[in-house]
Amino acid sequence: VHHRLPSAPWYRLPHLYRDRREEWQAMNGGYVFPNYLALWRRWGLRVKEPVVHPVLRRDAGPAA
């Protein structure tokens, strides 16, 4: 919700999500966690995506 509506105040995000819950879940392919603990259990100590950082790049090409 925050990435789609970056100007929305943080305290409105739960309400905005609840109003269109099915639509938000359809947009993100059902990628939903019930709480931060579940999110941390899944990704707290694992890499989810490669790090994109000019200093940490593995290839020898120039940074974009």
C-alpha positions in Angstrom: 0.0 0.0 0.0 2.8 2.4 0.9 4.6 1.9 -2.4 1.4 2.6 -4.4 0.3 5.5 -2.2 3.6 7.0 -1.0 1.9 10.3 0.1 -0.6 8.6 2.3 0.0 9.1 6.0 1.4 6.0 7.7 -1.6 5.9 10.2 -4.0 5.6 7.3 -2.3 2.6 5.7 -4.2 -0.1 7.7 -7.5 1.5 6.7 -6.5 1.9 3.1 -5.5 -1.8 3.0 -8.6 -3.1 4.7 -10.9 -1.1 2.3 -9.4 -2.9 -0.7 -7.8 -6.0 0.8 -8.8 -8.4 -2.0 -7.6 -5.9 -4.7 -4.2 -5.3 -2.9 -3.7 -9.1 -2.5 -4.5 -9.7 -6.2 -2.0 -7.0 -7.2 0.8 -8.5 -5.2 0.0 -12.2 -6.0 -1.1 -13.0 -2.5 2.2 -12.0 -0.9 0.8 -11.3 2.6 2.1 -11.8 6.1 -0.2 -11.7 9.1 2.3 -9.7 11.2 5.9 -8.6 11.4 6.9 -11.7 13.4 5.8 -14.0 10.6 7.7 -11.8 8.1 10.8 -11.9 10.2 10.6 -15.7 10.6 10.5 -16.1 6.9 13.1 -13.5 5.8 14.9 -12.3 9.0 18.0 -14.4 8.4 17.7 -15.2 4.7 18.4 -13.2 1.5 15.2 -12.5 -0.4 16.6 -10.6 -3.3 20.1 -9.8 -4.5 21.6 -6.6 -3.1 21.8 -3.9 -5.7 24.6 -1.6 -4.7 27.3 -0.1 -6.8 30.1 -1.1 -4.3 28.8 -4.6 -3.8 28.3 -5.5 -7.5 29.8 -8.8 -8.6 30.2 -8.0 -12.2 33.1 -5.9 -13.6 30.8 -3.6 -15.6 30.3 0.1 -14.7 27.7 1.1 -12.1 24.5 2.5 -13.7 
